[in-house]
Amino acid sequence: MLTSDFSYELPEALIAQKPLPARSASRMMVLRRAAGTIEHRNVADLPLLLDPSDLLVINNTRVIPARLFGTRLDTGGRVELLLVEEADPGVWSCMFRASGRASPGMKLVLASGRIGAEVLEPEGAGRYRIRFTADRPMLEVLEEEGLPPLPPYIKRPRVAGQSSSSSSSSIDLRGRKEDRERYQTVYAREPGAVAAPTAGLHFDRPLLDAIAARGIAAAEVTLHVGPGTFKPVTAGRVEDHVMEPERYALPPETAEAVAAARGRGGRVVAVGSTSVRTLETMANDDGTVRAGEGRTDIFIHPPFRFRATDAILTNFHLPRSTLLMMVCAFGGMELVMKAYTEAVRERYRFYSYGDCMLVV
């Protein structure tokens, strides 16, 4: 297939810049593939659209505040890092952005001097292995000094009249506090993601309680969302794109819950593309899944035979993205692209802080 087949026109005004005051207040488009229909509902309607025999599968990954700002010791130039994954104790694989190229041995000062760093070696594609020194483990320091790794289409104003060399002075602190809370699911437990599983951002405690009150079971998987999920597809042919591996875990109790749902004739409803990718990575031909953990580079695009997923709750995704390709594989290319055209016409809110669709 051609990557250009997954293009659509989106007015910039429809890219959501902030979350709604209530998580479950978003709109929800409902696509029914068999009937070829599109409905306009709200996220609060979700419990009524699920059956007590269904199983809701959520991704419990926790977004780490992985963005750090600082300076180069040699030139004083500004540096921005995105910490992707800890490779060894104190050593992280990082995305590096600065006025000049990084080189082995380069020293950095980050977070107003609380963190020191040394560039060790390049890893390719703009990533470097970097050793950090701090007074506490990096995950603890990041909770105090790091910024949420918001995608580039979400804009945040800088604080006028202050230096841009430190994290505390370069970003609007009110926005930072709100994003710390809202760019995170309410059920996040396992730290390791550098982007939120955004379909899960629509769930608040009252909505989860309403789902449970209907007798609908829930189970967890973990997929630590990395930069690869959002890596642009630059290849002309979809099949030539290569996904970057991401860490996942599917616990035994979730495998048992999927088998139980299958046994009672229920549907497996995946919240977000990350839950889908984890389920389909470990899927058996009979629709059950295996427990296990590892790294997955599964790339779901048309045509794909889904074995473990019966419904998907997902946000509206970027043109030509692997996420949109996955939704088209599940909901049908023609119906999904028609739905996106209608979503633009009906002025749905797009991307991470936007509205969502339920595809059955």
Secondary structure, DSSP 8 states (H G I E B T S, - for coil): -BGGGG-----GGGB--S--SSGGGSEEEEEETTTTEEEEEEGGGHHHHS-TT-EEEEE-EEE---EEEEEETTT--EEEEEEEEEEETTEEEEEEEESS---TT-EEEEGGGTEEEEEEEEEETTEEEEEEE-SS-HHHHHHHH-B----TTS-----TTS-SSSHHHHS-HHHHHHHHHHSS-TT--EEEESS--GGGGG--HHHHHHHHHTT-EEEEEEE---GGGG----SSBGGG-----EEEEE-HHHHHHHHHHHHTT--EEEESHHHHHHHHHTB-TTS-B--EEEEE-----SS---SS-SEEEEE---TT-HHHHHHHHHH-HHHHHHHHHHHHHTT--BSTTS-EEEE-
